[in-house]
Amino acid sequence: MTTALTKTPRRLRTRVAVFACLALVAMALDQASKALALLKLGGGRRVEIIPGLLSLRLLRNPGASLGLGSRATWVISLLAICACLAFIILLLRTGSMAWTLALAFAFAGAAGNLIDRVAYARGFLDGAVVDFLDYGWSVGNIADIYLALAAVAVIVMIIFGPRFSAAAPASDREAQERGAQQ
């Protein structure tokens, strides 16, 4: 007989597997795109994709979004490490596959940029992120897109659902307990 308790570990294993697979594939795509940008966009080369809206241009960003905090890169790196750990903890606490997907994208974005900060560091976590997607007002990368998608998904799920927690509401648990006792 399968009970809710025996299904929970299986569901957790499934969510962890989905999280890990999605995060690894997303991080691989991010790192591959950055390697290609480093290879093809050196020397100030600019490639117009959509004139006036999107071009490719290599930039090394030591800061966060829009270059903020460029003198405290190690702080941004430590925050990224904390964020990655928080995403893993949240994964273990959610019962929702939709939340799992959003957390995987958030993890991939934070970890993708953190990899750059470690790989291109001159000192303690002070490397620069490889940015190459020039929107005219900002230059970013694929990891930044993952972070933005995750943020939008989280906002939508907070407003419209699904619930973050896998725990049944108290009234459902009480009804299940009464049914088990009878």
C-alpha positions, 0 to 999 in steps of 0.5 A: 500500500502506498501512503503519502509518506512513502510518496514524499521521498520519491517526489523529493528525489524526482524534484532533486533530479529535475533541479540538477538536470535543468541547472546543469544543462542551463549552466552548460549553455551559459558557460558555452555561450560565454566561451564563444563570446570570448572567442569571437567578440574580442578586440572590441568587435560588435555584431548587430543582431536586431539593429537598435535593440540587441547586439553582441559586444564583449564586456567583463563586468566585475560588479552586479547588474549595471556594474553596481558594486564593482569595487566589492566583487568579493561581496557579490561572490559571497552573496552568490554562494549564499543564494545558491545554498538558499536555492538548494534549501528551498528546493528541499522544502518545496513540494511543487515542480513549478517552484523546483523549475524556477529555483533551478533557473535561479540557481543556474543563473547565480552559479553561472555568474559565480563560475566566472567570478572564480574562473577569472579571479585575480584574488579572493572571488574578485573575477569579472563576469563575461557579459556579451548581450548588449541591449543598448541600456545594459549588457548581460549574459544567458545567466542573467536571463535565467535570473530574470526568468526565475524572478518573473516565475516566482512573482507569478507563482506568489500571485497565482500559485502553485503553493510553495509548500508540499504540506497539506493544510491543517484541516486536510491533515486533521481529516486524514488523521481522523480517517486513519483512527477510525 
